[in-house]
Amino acid sequence: MLESVNVTKKFLNKVAVDNVSMTLEPGHIYALLGPNGSGKTTWMKMVAGLIKPTSGVILYKGAPVSIESRKEIAYMSTEPYFYDWMTVLDVGKYYQDFFGDFDFNKYARLIDLMELSMDLKLKNLSSGMMAKLKVAATMGRNSKIYMLDEPLNGIDLLARDQVMKAVLTETSPDNILIISSHLVEELESVVDRAIFIKEAKLQGIYDLELMRSGSGVSIADKYREVYAR
């Protein structure tokens, strides 16, 4: 279980995350939604232990996130974090050295599913190929929590399908999967819960099946309702 308890993060005079409290449970795929600057990336970085809250606490298995919890939390950032001289094989070896839960066989299976090859040099990869590589490296870990920040950015429809197929292939009822994306309609058939953040504040968490069956509202409809106010 992952808990965000009254979490606030400030950068100088800017409030990036404002008193966000929520509980995320294994067995669910969450869409983390909101416009640029709403606080999505900042919140994920706090969960990953890369930055600390100004106030409040993020708990994993009942304890504050720490170096130990990072061993079970896989985070894919939007920023590039590989070296140009690397090959796809080098990325796998790099992750294997860095993360104790990295499964090279799993990584190789994902690379094949993404229609990439181990000898490709990163400096020659298109943006879509790089996006698929980042997902394969992140999902190549045997983690309990996976967080993918804008995994569908800058890639075409077929590449998006490959990415989402790979992600769904490697998730299990023991995992928490959080996907941040602006492509709301692309997530409709993938996620089962949606977290809406607006201007650093949590607007709500919705069970999409209940939302659809109860009121016939889609994730895109709800997005328009929340952010058009």
Long-range contacts (C-beta under 8 A, 24 or more apart in sequence): 1-25, 1-26, 1-59, 1-60, 1-61, 1-62, 2-47, 2-58, 2-59, 2-60, 2-145, 2-176, 3-58, 3-59, 3-60, 4-43, 4-47, 4-56, 4-58, 5-56, 5-57, 5-58, 5-59, 6-55, 6-56, 6-57, 7-43, 7-46, 7-53, 7-55, 7-56, 7-57, 7-58, 8-53, 8-54, 8-55, 8-56, 9-39, 9-42, 9-43, 9-46, 9-51, 9-53, 9-54, 10-54, 15-200, 16-42, 16-200, 17-42, 17-43, 17-46, 17-53, 17-200, 18-199, 18-200, 18-201, 19-56, 19-201, 20-56, 20-197, 20-200, 20-201, 20-202, 21-56, 21-202, 22-195, 22-202, 22-205, 24-176, 24-178, 25-176, 26-144, 26-173, 26-174, 26-175, 26-176, 27-173, 27-174, 27-175, 28-176, 28-177, 28-192, 28-193, 29-171, 29-177, 29-179, 29-190, 29-191, 29-192, 29-193, 30-176, 30-177, 30-178, 30-179, 30-191, 30-193, 30-194, 30-195, 30-205, 31-179, 31-180, 31-181, 31-184, 31-187, 31-190, 31-191, 31-193, 31-194, 31-195, 31-219, 32-178, 32-179, 32-180, 32-195, 32-197, 33-180, 33-181, 33-184, 33-194, 33-195, 33-196, 33-197, 33-219, 33-223, 34-196, 34-197, 34-198, 34-227, 35-182, 35-198, 35-227, 36-182, 38-197, 38-198, 38-199, 38-200, 39-197, 39-200, 39-201, 40-149, 40-180, 40-197, 41-77, 41-78, 41-149, 41-180, 43-197, 44-75, 44-147, 44-149, 44-178, 44-180, 45-75, 45-77, 47-73, 47-75, 47-145, 47-147, 48-73, 48-75, 48-147, 49-73, 50-75, 60-145, 71-99, 71-100, 71-101, 72-101, 72-143, 72-144, 72-145, 73-143, 73-144, 73-145, 73-147, 74-99, 74-138, 74-139, 74-141, 74-143, 74-145, 74-146, 74-147, 75-138, 75-147, 75-149, 76-134, 76-135, 76-137, 76-138, 76-146, 76-147, 76-148, 76-149, 76-151, 77-149, 78-149, 78-150, 78-153, 80-130, 82-122, 82-133, 83-122, 84-121, 84-122, 84-123, 85-121, 85-122, 85-123, 86-121, 86-122, 87-118, 87-119, 87-120, 87-121, 87-122, 88-116, 88-117, 88-118, 88-119, 88-120, 88-122, 88-133, 89-118, 89-119, 91-122, 91-133, 91-137, 92-118, 92-137, 92-140, 95-137, 95-140, 95-141, 99-141, 101-141, 101-142, 101-143, 102-140, 102-141, 102-142, 103-140, 103-141, 103-142, 104-140, 106-139, 106-140, 106-142, 106-170, 107-136, 107-137, 107-140, 110-135, 110-136, 110-139, 110-140, 110-166, 110-169, 110-170, 111-136, 113-162, 113-165, 113-166, 113-169, 114-162, 114-163, 114-166, 115-162, 127-154, 127-155, 128-154, 128-155, 128-156, 128-159, 131-155, 131-159, 131-163, 132-159, 132-162, 132-163, 132-166, 135-163, 135-166, 135-167, 136-166, 139-166, 139-167, 139-170, 143-175, 144-174, 144-175, 144-176, 145-175, 145-176, 145-177, 145-178, 146-171, 146-175, 146-176, 146-177, 146-178, 147-178, 147-180, 148-177, 148-178, 148-179, 148-180, 149-180, 150-180, 150-181, 150-182, 151-179, 151-181, 152-181, 152-183, 152-186, 153-181, 153-182, 160-186, 164-190, 184-219, 184-220, 184-223, 185-219, 185-220, 187-219, 188-218, 188-219, 188-220, 191-219, 194-219, 194-222, 196-222, 196-223, 196-226, 198-226, 198-227
